[in-house]
Structure formats: structure tokens, C-alpha cells
Amino acid sequence: MSFRQVDVNNSVGWLSKGWEIFSKNPGVWILMALVSFVIFVLLFFIPLLGQLAAAILGTLLYAGMIHAASEQDAGRSIDLNHLFRAFQDSSKLSPLVILSLIAVAGAVLSLVLGFLFLGGALGAAAIGGATNSGGLAVGALLGGGLLWVLLSMVIKLAVSALMFFAVPRIMLEGGDPIVAAKDSLNAVLANIGPMLIFGLIVIVLSIVAAIPLFLGWLVLMPVLACANYAAYQNVYGSVMSLPPTEPTPPTPPSEPPAV
């Protein structure tokens, strides 16, 4: 499938479309988000394997929301069952699990880097304490922590770029997950302007949603899934058409030369 470049302002249109889809059936969407949160909380209490399962299930449940957005946008009714659609379609389940391993790999890499940088910094701090060079030790600890945060952000951005268009593509169209991930990265880079605007808006909305005990995420989570669906259709499909361009006015006829 080929993608196209879209206008920077379309990023706002993705979120508007996401809110439009959500607002037509908010009860079902909030129920989907609530069930997802309960599942994640339960998995949190299972050491290591719980976090691994959460990363995989997160992709599958998110894909289910995208499927629900597609169904509702087509005028069909949705219910909680749509959240688990990926589990019901064997042709989509395996590719989506493979895609989820990208997120798992990113999380593992970030964790390993954390051990390397923070562990090394703590070692330096211990040595500094023993040699009365506490200032250098604190500097090493802060420097290692900052470097780890920056590298983790880069990893998160790379994982997001690989999966942003790949998850809806696999859920809605099927295909090879590796090809979909590579194509998603290329589509994100080709539309870096609208993607940056979209990302900045999402960061602000995420902060606002977290203020009331993270309850805002019961709304934001499905809205973002619907917006992701809208972005995919805009870049790859036709649900959100590009803003129409103003027609070029006809050239007025030239006046006859004066005699």
C-alpha cells in the first residue's frame, strides 16, 4: 500500500475525527478503556511476565479499538466485544503479536540501558563517597540519568513511528507485520510535520488527562485510538479526504491592442 503526504493542519483533523467518533457512543468507548485498565492493573501484580503480557495485550486491545472506530465510522453499531476483535481473527492475531514484540524490544532495550547508565553512575557515586569526591559522584549520577532519559525517549519515538500506521494497517487490511512496520516508519518520516504537531497536542492532552487521578485517560485512550484510525485513513485511505484546494481563477481575456 502506498501512503501520501498530507497537510500539517490535518493533524488537528485527526483528533477532531477521533473525538467525533468517540462522542457518538461515549459509553461503549469508556467501557472499553475501563476494561483495558483493569486488565493492565491485574497484570501489573505478576512480576516480569505480567509486564510482558501487558505489552502484547496492549497492542491487541488497541487494535480492537481501531477496529471499533472503523466499524462505527462505517455506520455499524459497536459493543465491548469489538475490543477483543484481534483475538477472534487468527489472520490478524499473529501479525499483531509480532508487531507488539517491537514495543517489547524497545522496553527491554530501555531497561538494559537504564541498568548500564544508572548502574554505572551508582558505582561511580559509591566510589566517590569512599574517596570524598561527592560532587563528582552526584554529577555522574545526574549525567547518567539524563542520558538514559534521552535515549529512552529516542527509543520510544522510534517504536511509535514503527507502529503508528502498522497497527491499523494490520487490523484493517492485514499483511506482513515487518513490511507494515517499515512502511509506517517511512510514512511518519514523510509526514513529519503533522506527526510532530499531533505528538505535541497528545503530550498536552496526556498531562491534562492525568490530573484527575488519571480518570481522563478513560476518555483520552479511545479518542487517541479513533484519531489513529483517522490518521491512517487520511494517509493511506479516503475516510478523511485532504482539504480541497481553491480552484485557480480563469485568466481574463486579454484586451485588444489600442488602435
N, C-alpha and C positions, 0 to 999 in steps of 0.2 A: 504493500500500500504506500502511496506517495502522500507526503504532507505538503503544506503550503505555509508561506509566511503571512502573518496577519498583522493588522494594525495594533499599535501599542495600546490604544484605548479599549481594545477588545477584552483585555484582562478584567476590566471593570464589568464588562458584559457577561463574562463567565460567572462572576459572583452574583450578578443580578439574576441570571438564569437559574443559578443554583438556589437562590432564595425563592424565586418564583415557583420552582418545582417543590421545594420544601413546604412553602406556605399553603399549597393546595391540599396537603394531607399531613399537617404537623404532628398529629397524634401518633400515627404509624411510624413516622421518622424518629420521633423522640423515643418511642418504644424500642426501635432497632438500636439506637445509641445506648439506651439504658441496659438492654440485654448484653450488648457488647462490653460495656463497662463492668458488669457483674462477672462476665466470663474472665476478663482480664484480672480483676481483683482476686478471684479464686485461684487463677494460675500463678499469681504473684507469690502465693504461700507455698508453692512447690519449688524447692531450690533447683536452680540451673535449668532442669528440664522444663519447668514452668515458664521461664523466660523464653526458652527456645520455642516452645509451643505457642506462646503468645505472639511471637514474631511471625510465625507461619499462619496462625489463625487470624491475626490482624489483617494480613493481605487478603485472605479468603473472605472474611466478613466485609471488608472494604469493597471488594469486588462485587459482593452481593448487593451492597448499597448502590453501586454504579448500575448494576442490572435493574434494580428497582427504579432508579432515576430514568433509565431508558424506557421501561415499561410505562411509567406514569406519563412521561413526555409523549408517548405514543397514544395516550388516551385510555390505557388499560388500568384497572384497579390494582393496588398493591396491598400486601399484608406482611406480617412478620416473617412468613415463610420465605419471602424473597431474600432476606438477609443470608440465608443458608443455601442460596441457589448454586454456588460453586461446588458444594458437596453433592448436589443432585445431578450434576453433569460431568460424567467421567472424562469427556473430551476437554473440559476446561480445568478440572481439578489438578491433574498432574502438571500442566504448564504453569498454573498459578503457584503451585508449591515450589516449582523450580525458581520462579520469579522471587518468591518470598525468601529464598536462600541468599539472594543478593543483599537483602536487608539484614539477614542473619550474619553474613560475612562482614558487612560493614560494622555491625555492632561488635563482633568479635575482634576485628582489627582495631577499633577504637579502644576496646578494653585492653588489648595487648599493649597498645601504645601508652595507655594510662599507667599500666604496670611498669613499663620501661622508663617513662619520663618521671612519673611521681615517685616510683621506687628508687630511681637513681638520685632524685632530689632529696628524698628522705635519708638515703645513705649519706649524701653529702652533708645534710643537716646534722646527722649523728656524729660524723667526723668533725664537723665544725664545732659542735658542742664540746667535744673532747679536747679540741685544740684552742678553745676560747675565741674562735673566729665566727661568732654567731651571726654577724651581719652578712658575711658571705654565704652562710648556710641558708639564711632566710631568702637571700637573693636567688640562690639556686632553686629553692623550693617554689618560689613565685614564678621564676622563669620557666621551670619545667611544667608547672601547672598551666601557665598561659599558652605555652607551645602545644600542650596536649589539647587544650580547648580549641585552638585554631585548627589543628589537624583534624579534630573530631568534627568541626563544622564543615571542613572541606569534604570529608568522607560522607557526611550527611547530605550535603548538596549533590555529590556525585550519585549517591544511591537514589535520591529523589528524582534526579534527571533521568536515570535509567528506568525508573518505574512509573513516572508520572503518566506517560501515554501508553506504556506497555500493559499496565493492569486493565484499563478499559478496553484496549485492543484485544487482549486475550479473552476477556469476559464477554465482549460483544461480538467479536469476529472470529476468535480462535487463532491458531497459528503457532509458530515456533517461538518459545519464550526468549531465547537468546537473540534471535533476529528482531523480535519486538523490542527488547531492551536496547539494542544498538540503535534501532530506528528512533526510539524515544529520545535517546541522548542527542541524536542529530536534529530531531525536531525541536527540542528545547534550545539547542545552540542557535538554530536558525531563527527562533522566536525569542531571543534572549531579552529583548525589550519588554514585551508583555509579560514574560515569565518573571522578570525582576519586579515589575510593578505588582503582579499578583502575589509574589512572595512577601513583599513588604506589607501589603494590606493584610495578608494572612497572619503575619507576625503581630501586627497591632490587634487584630481580632482575637488572636490566641491569648494575648495578655488580658484583654477585656473579659474574655470568656472564663479565665482562671480566677478572676477576682471573687465572684460569689461561690467560694468553695468548689470551683471547677464545674459548677452546675451549668454554666454557659456552654460547656462542651457538648451537652445533650442536644443543643441546637446547632452549634458550630460544626460538629463532626459530620452530620448528614448534609449540611449545607455545603461543606467542602467537597464531599463525595459527589454531590449533584453538580457543583461547579467544575469538578474534574471531568465529569461526563460532558458538560457543556464545552469545555476547552477541547476535549478530544474530538467532538463533533465539529467544532469550528475549524480545527486544524486539519482534520482528516475527512470530515463528512460534510453534511449540509444542514443539520438542525439549526445551527446559528449561522446564518449567512453573513458574509462580510458586509460592512456598511456600504450602501450604494454610493457610487461616485457621482458627482454632479456632471450632467452631460455638458459637453463643450458647446458653447453657443455658436450658431452658424456664422460664418464670415459674411458680413454685409456686402452686397454687390458694390463693386467699385463704380464711382461716379464717372460719367463720360467726361472726357477732357474738354476743358473750356475752349470754345472757338475763338 
